[in-house]
Amino acid sequence: QQQQQLQPDEGDLAGLLFDLDGTLVDSDPLHYEAMCAILKPYVQLTHDLYKTRITGRINDDIFKEFLPEGSSAEEMRDHIERKESMFRDLASEAKVQPIQGLMALLDEIKANGKIKVALVTNAPRANASHMLEHLGLSSHLPVVVLGEECERGKPHPDPYLKALQLLDLNPRHAIVFEDSPSGVRASLAAGICTVGIATGLPRERFVELGCATAHEDYTTFNIDSL
């Protein structure tokens, strides 16, 4: 069912909230490779299965679903840590870069000094810190909200509600950039206008989900256009 498309109040943009994987950097292929390797004994992952059952979800929920019934919390944590360590190694080797146009937009926001920004992700803290440092974005996105440190992660609105609170933002004066159905559902449930970044899904899918618009990258965005 299509959710309502939310639009920020004209002229009142005060904050931008960004997801990480697939939104700041096209890292999903690396997550897919690592997840395939770790889950190989239990399930034969396909791209479709990955996109529908894994992308955008928190690790605890993913591994509870795919590990054998009766797996201990220690076994689950071990699998998660091995997967994320493998991902960080792959990301470093691949020398991943920010999505086209992102740095120009973030530099403009930083120079403007009036628009608040935050990273809102279901990624573990080690991954978020690693990727921000690797991409040279740590100073642009000093506020980081993690789904695993909220009562509920995405697709629940809790991480975005926490970001609004930390930045003292009215949801009607903010825009979210997201790349997954899980993330879009979370941001819309928090009452925030959402823009799809189509790194893994077609643009039409984001409009179906309720995004105001969707783009392949950030080259068409600047402060005046948002």
N, C-alpha and C positions, 0 to 999 in steps of 0.2 A: 504494500500500500504506500502510495506517495505521501510524504510528509509535506507540510506547508513550507514554501520557500520563504526564508526570512531575509529581510533587507535591513541594513543599518540605517539609522536615522540620517538623512542627508545633511552633510556638513558637520556631523558630530563624531566622526571616527576618532576614537581615543586609544584603541588597542588592537594589536594583531597577535593571534595565537597560532603557533605552528606545531604540527605533528613532526616526527623525525623521519623514520624510515619510509621511503617512497614519497616524502613531501619535501624534505630538505635535500635528500640525496636518493638516487635510485639504487637502493641497497637491497631490495627484495630478492633479486637473483642470488645474492650471497647468502641471505637468510634461508632461501629455498635449498641451496646446496648443503648448508650445514644441517638443516632439519632433515633432509633426505638421509644424510649419513648417520645421524644419531637415531632416527626412528626406523632405519632399514630392517632391524630384526623383528619389528612389530607391524609395520604397514608399508605398502608400496605407494609412496606419495606421487601424485601427479600434479601438474600445474593447476588444474581445475580444483582438485581437492585442497591444495594449498591456499588458493584464493578464496574458497568458500568456507573453509573450516579452520584456517590458521591465521591468515593475514589480519593484523589489527587486534588480535586477542592477547591476553596476558599469558605468560608461560605456564602458570599454575593450571589454568583452564585447559590449555592445549595438551599438556602432558598427562593430566588426569584422564583425558579422553582417549589418548592413544597408547599409554603404557598398559601392560596387562593388569587386570583387576587384582587387587590385593598388593600392588606395589607399595612399598613403604615411602614415607615422606623423605627419608634419607636417599632412597633410590631415585625418587623424582628430582630432588635437588641436585644430585650428581649428574643426571641426564641434562638438566637445564644448564648447569655450569659448564659442562663439556660442550654443549651446543653453542653457548654464547662465547666461550673462549675461541672455538673454531671460527665463529663469525668474525670476531675482532681480528684474528690472524688473516682471514680472507680479505677483510676490508683494507687492512694495511698493505697487503700484497697487491691488491687491485688498484691502489692509489685512487680511490673513489673521489669524485669532485662534486661540489654543490650543483644542484639543478640549474640549468641555464637561466640567467637573469636574477637569481636569488641574491647574490652578493651585491649587485647594483641596488636592489630594493632595500636590503638591510643597511647598506651604507647611507642611502638617502634618509631612511628612518632615523639612523643614529645622528646624522647631521641635523635633522629637523628638531630632535630633542623633545618633541611634544607627544609622540605616540609611544605607548608602552608596549612591550613585547614579552612573550614567554614561550618556552618550549613545553608542550604537553604531550607526553608519550607513555605508551605501555612498555617501552624498553626498560631493561634493568639499568640501575644507575651507572654501573661500570660501562655499559654500552653507550649510554647517553654522553657521559664524560669523554669517552674515547672518541666518539664520532665528532663531537663539537670541537675537540682539540685538533683532531685529524683534518677537519674541514676548515679550521681557522675561524670558527664561529663563536667561541666561548665568550668573547667580549660583546658580541652582538646579542647574545641570548643568555644573560646572566641568571634569569629566573627560570628554573626547571621544575616542572610538576610531573611526578611519576605515578602512573596508575597503580603500581604495586605498593605505593606508600599512601594510597587513599583507601577508604573503606571498600570501595569497588572500583575496578578499572573500567576502561572502555569495553563494551558499548554503553555502559552507564555514564551519566553526565558528571559524576563526582570529580574527575580530574579537571574538567573545564570549569566547574563551579568553584573549585579550589583556586584555579588560576584567576578567575574574576575577583575572588576575595583578596588574594595576595596583591593584585594590581589595583584594587579598588575601582573596578570597571563595572559599568552598567552593560549588561549583555547586548542591549540595543545599540551600543556605541562600539562594538567590537566585530571583528571578522576572524574566522578560523580558516586555515588552509589544511585540508585533509586528503588522503589518498585511498582510504579504505571504507567500506560500508560500516564497519564497526565504529570507526572514528567519526564518520558523518552522523551516525545515529546518536553518538554521545554529544556532539556539539549542538545538534539541533534540539536535543532534549534539554540542553542547558539554555536554549533560547537564543543562540548566536547564529548570525548569518554565516553561511559556510560556502567556501569556494573549493571545488574539487581540483586536485592536481592529478592528471590522468597519466600516471606512470605505469599503472598496471591494469587499469580498466578503461573501457571506452568512455568518452565524454558524456554520451547520452545516459550512461548508467548513473552518473552523479546527479544529473537533472532528475532522473526517475526517483532517486533517493531523497530529493528535496533541496539540493544545492542551488544557490542563486545562479551559478555559472560553473564552468569547468574549463581548464586550460592544460596544455601539455607541459608548460614551464611558466616562468615569471617574466618573460621578456615583454609582455604587454602591460605589466603592472608598474605604476609609480604612485606616489602619494596622492597626486591629483586625480588619478583614475579610480581610486578605491572609495 
